[in-house]
């Protein structure tokens, strides 16, 4: 079995709580990777749990985890959360080719952060299969092993990054068909790069093999506004920046923001800001 790990304290993997400052927002206690190579299986059983939190990310294969008083086979791309003093029992079986990263953590803001990222409400979440997850885990392990200057602060910041990516993965599952997410984000990139040009939502949707209605629905589910509202907000934000910090006149700014008709631009601008472009600049 390949089991590499790093810990905040060298005294023992089961950390001494007196060594830690609970004033830390979130602090990584230990992090590692469990991977079966020849051993047929591997068990972990903690009937009383631990006093910290634990997240396990199934990077490959599958594992068997007791969650909500039931053993479940959890496949790759999922994370499993164990809360403080929650019974922990799970096993890995060689034939499933499991690779499981784990991390123990605590801190004064831990509960609030997990809640903010949508992780606290359930014990199992699908977050996706991304190489970035494994890369971050590996960086944390190395930091805890080498213990270079400010290793704890670095490990904690990387863990926050990891939680953020997990939260993104969880939110993406709320879209009825997550595979369309790439087209949605490609569209956003297109919008940012072509604000001074005419943008056809209909043409882009058809190019992606989506109906305009379905594209707009997926877009709204992710950004809470329609594609056209998103583009308008981007253009008006750019217009405000140009009015604030450039010498372009209103007609030139309208063109740079994708409005060929300066009068239409002025009307849209006033509808959203309550001021005409000229009055906005003077103010």
Secondary structure in CASP SS format (residue, H / E / C, confidence):
PFRMAT SS
TARGET T0000
AUTHOR 0000-0000-0000
METHOD secondary structure of the structure
MODEL  1
X C 1.00
X E 1.00
X E 1.00
X E 1.00
X E 1.00
X E 1.00
X E 1.00
X C 1.00
X C 1.00
X C 1.00
X C 1.00
X C 1.00
X C 1.00
X C 1.00
X C 1.00
X C 1.00
X H 1.00
X H 1.00
X H 1.00
X C 1.00
X C 1.00
X C 1.00
X C 1.00
X C 1.00
X C 1.00
X C 1.00
X E 1.00
X E 1.00
X E 1.00
X E 1.00
X E 1.00
X E 1.00
X E 1.00
X E 1.00
X E 1.00
X C 1.00
X C 1.00
X C 1.00
X C 1.00
X C 1.00
X E 1.00
X E 1.00
X E 1.00
X E 1.00
X E 1.00
X E 1.00
X C 1.00
X C 1.00
X C 1.00
X C 1.00
X C 1.00
X C 1.00
X E 1.00
X E 1.00
X E 1.00
X E 1.00
X E 1.00
X E 1.00
X E 1.00
X E 1.00
X C 1.00
X E 1.00
X E 1.00
X E 1.00
X E 1.00
X E 1.00
X E 1.00
X C 1.00
X C 1.00
X E 1.00
X E 1.00
X E 1.00
X E 1.00
X E 1.00
X E 1.00
X C 1.00
X C 1.00
X E 1.00
X E 1.00
X E 1.00
X E 1.00
X E 1.00
X C 1.00
X C 1.00
X C 1.00
X C 1.00
X C 1.00
X E 1.00
X E 1.00
X E 1.00
X E 1.00
X E 1.00
X E 1.00
X H 1.00
X H 1.00
X H 1.00
X C 1.00
X C 1.00
X E 1.00
X E 1.00
X E 1.00
X E 1.00
X E 1.00
X E 1.00
X E 1.00
X E 1.00
X C 1.00
X C 1.00
X C 1.00
X H 1.00
X H 1.00
X H 1.00
X H 1.00
X H 1.00
X H 1.00
X H 1.00
X C 1.00
X C 1.00
X C 1.00
X C 1.00
X C 1.00
X C 1.00
X C 1.00
X E 1.00
X E 1.00
X E 1.00
X C 1.00
X C 1.00
X C 1.00
X C 1.00
X H 1.00
X H 1.00
X H 1.00
X H 1.00
X H 1.00
X H 1.00
X H 1.00
X H 1.00
X H 1.00
X H 1.00
X H 1.00
X H 1.00
X H 1.00
X H 1.00
X H 1.00
X H 1.00
X C 1.00
X C 1.00
X C 1.00
X C 1.00
X H 1.00
X H 1.00
X H 1.00
X H 1.00
X H 1.00
X H 1.00
X H 1.00
X H 1.00
X H 1.00
X H 1.00
X H 1.00
X H 1.00
X H 1.00
X H 1.00
X H 1.00
X H 1.00
X H 1.00
X H 1.00
X H 1.00
X H 1.00
X H 1.00
X H 1.00
X C 1.00
X C 1.00
X C 1.00
X C 1.00
X C 1.00
X H 1.00
X H 1.00
X H 1.00
X H 1.00
X H 1.00
X H 1.00
X H 1.00
X H 1.00
X H 1.00
X H 1.00
X H 1.00
X H 1.00
X H 1.00
X H 1.00
X H 1.00
X H 1.00
X C 1.00
X C 1.00
X C 1.00
X C 1.00
X C 1.00
X C 1.00
X C 1.00
X H 1.00
X H 1.00
X H 1.00
X H 1.00
X H 1.00
X H 1.00
X H 1.00
X C 1.00
X C 1.00
X C 1.00
X C 1.00
X H 1.00
X H 1.00
X H 1.00
X H 1.00
X H 1.00
X H 1.00
X H 1.00
X H 1.00
X H 1.00
X H 1.00
X H 1.00
X H 1.00
X C 1.00
X C 1.00
X C 1.00
X H 1.00
X H 1.00
X H 1.00
X H 1.00
X H 1.00
X H 1.00
X H 1.00
X H 1.00
X H 1.00
X H 1.00
X H 1.00
X H 1.00
X H 1.00
X H 1.00
X H 1.00
X H 1.00
X H 1.00
X H 1.00
X H 1.00
X C 1.00
X C 1.00
X C 1.00
X C 1.00
X H 1.00
X H 1.00
X H 1.00
X H 1.00
X H 1.00
X H 1.00
X H 1.00
X C 1.00
X C 1.00
X C 1.00
X C 1.00
X C 1.00
X H 1.00
X H 1.00
X H 1.00
X H 1.00
X H 1.00
X H 1.00
X H 1.00
X H 1.00
X H 1.00
X H 1.00
X H 1.00
X H 1.00
X C 1.00
X C 1.00
X C 1.00
X H 1.00
X H 1.00
X H 1.00
X H 1.00
X H 1.00
X H 1.00
X C 1.00
END
